Each structure stands twice: as structure tokens, then as C-alpha cells.
Amino acid sequence: MLDRIAEQRVWLDKKVEEQASLRLDEEPVLLEADVVSGMKKVASLFKKVTEKKKPKEKKPKVEKTDDKEGAEGAEDKESAEKEQAEDSGEWDL
């Protein structure tokens, strides 16, 4: 997208320089139709990019523990969190 815009900008700058070097009674180098067609190309690319759907985020897999040690470990973790909250003065309601 940025490359296309940069190309159009370079093209336009070149045409403006050419136009500036011409006398007022000479045929113009830069025409409105040329500018519009260049902008349509950029606009169509922009539309394609903005209408593209965002990919779905993958949820991280959570491993389940079925043994008693895993359950006890979770209980220990909860009690440790409660103790930490009590120490810091925070209460979970």
C-alpha cells in the first residue's frame, strides 16, 4: 500500500516539474484525468486492504489436570492468593 502511494507521489512530482517547465501557451503535461486515474488505483487498493477481515485469534490451550496433586496445587495457590490479599489489605467479595 505504502509502495503504491510512494510511486504515485513520485509520478505526480515528476509531472508537476515537467508542467512547471512549460510555457503557459503550451499543451499541458499533467491532466486531471491522469491524476484521477492514479488516485483510483490507490483508492481501490486501499478499499481491498480495509475490507479484508481480521483473522480470528487463537485461544491458548489450557491443560487440565485430573490427578489429586493438580487439584491440591490449585487449592494451595488460591489460599496463597487469599493470604496475599489479606496482607495487602485487599478483599475479594
Buried (B, 14 or more C-beta within 10 A) or exposed (E): EEEBEEEBEEBBEEBEEEEEEEEEEEEEBBEEEBBEEBEEEBEEBEEEEEEEEEEEEEEEEEEEEEEEEEEEEEEEEEEEEEEEEEEEEEEEE
